[in-house]
């Protein structure tokens, strides 16, 4: 009995994972207008960090993305050359820089905001408040588990 219950739950988790993956693929069509920025996946992921907080250090980015500081520096170098980010020396520790969005990074972020707004409006027509709360609670629990 317990093995059957565990197998059923495992199948439910796999189904949920596949649905999240499918949803991610469907959302891709909304984000195609971002192609004009010609960013790599890693560059996009790094810029998305600035939706969470305004200023980062190389060490913080490396920790959050689970990549080396060297890899972060390489990506940041390209983003900085293309005006997506700017670096400012930390006046209290000159060996450290604060990284913020530059003009192109701000434009990219603004475009993401507009896309997310359109997605949110479409979700209003599909999900009831209690369904959205349940989904958000479930996603928050999963995120917490994998942190």
URDA-V903282 format. One record per backbone hydrogen bond with DSSP energy under -1.0 kcal/mol. NH is the residue of the N-H (numbers start at 1). CO is the residue of the C=O. If there is no record, write none. Layout:
nh: <NH	NH>
co: <CO	CO>
This chain:
nh: <5	6	7	8	9	10	11	12	13	14	15	16	17	18	19	20	21	22	23	24	25	26	27	28	30	34	35	37	38	44	45	46	47	48	50	51	52	53	56	61	62	63	64	65	67	72	73	74	75	76	77	78	79	80	81	82	83	84	86	88	90	93	96	98	99	100	102	104	105	106	107	108	109	110	111	112	113	114	115	116	117	118	119	120	121	122	123	124	126	127	132	133	134	135	136	137	138	139	140	141	142	143	144	145	146>
co: <1	2	3	4	5	6	7	8	9	10	11	12	13	14	15	16	17	18	19	20	21	22	23	24	27	31	32	34	35	40	41	42	43	44	47	48	49	49	99	57	58	59	60	61	62	68	69	70	71	72	73	74	75	76	77	78	80	79	100	98	96	90	93	88	56	86	84	83	83	102	103	104	105	106	107	108	109	110	111	112	113	114	115	116	117	118	119	120	123	123	128	129	130	131	132	133	134	135	136	137	138	139	140	141	142>
